[in-house]
Amino acid sequence: MEDGQEVYTCASREDPDSPVGFYDFLPVFVGDLTEDESFIRYDGKCFGDAKMSLAKMSDSQYKVVFDLGDPKSITCSETFLLGNTEVLHFDAFFTRGSHEMTFDFPTEDG
C-alpha cells in the first residue's frame, strides 16, 4: 500500500493453529478509498498489480475503477468486497484491464 501499511493476504495471516484462525474466512482488508484522487495498489491473489480508485460523479453517485494487470495465470480470478455503512457489494474479475462500477446513493432530498 502507498502508506507503508502491511497488506495481509491468505498466506500472511494468523497461524492456522491459532484460535483466531477461525476468522480467516473473512476478506482481507486492503484499504480505504477516498475522494482525494488517491488510489490503493496491491499484489493480489490473481493480479500482480491491482489498483483501485474512487471518483465522485455527483452528490449521489460514485465510480470505483479497478485497473488490473500482471495476471498470475490465464484461469485465475480476483474477488473484491466493497462496503460502507449502507452497502456491501461483491464482484469478481477474470480479465486484466480497467473495470468500472458506479454506485448510486439516495440523497436526503430523495
Secondary structure, DSSP 8 states (H G I E B T S, - for coil): -TT------GGGSS-TTSGGGGGGGS--------SSS-EEEE--SSEEEEEEEEEEEETTEEEEEEEEEEES-TT--EEEEEE-SS-EEEEEE-S-EEEEEEEE---TT-
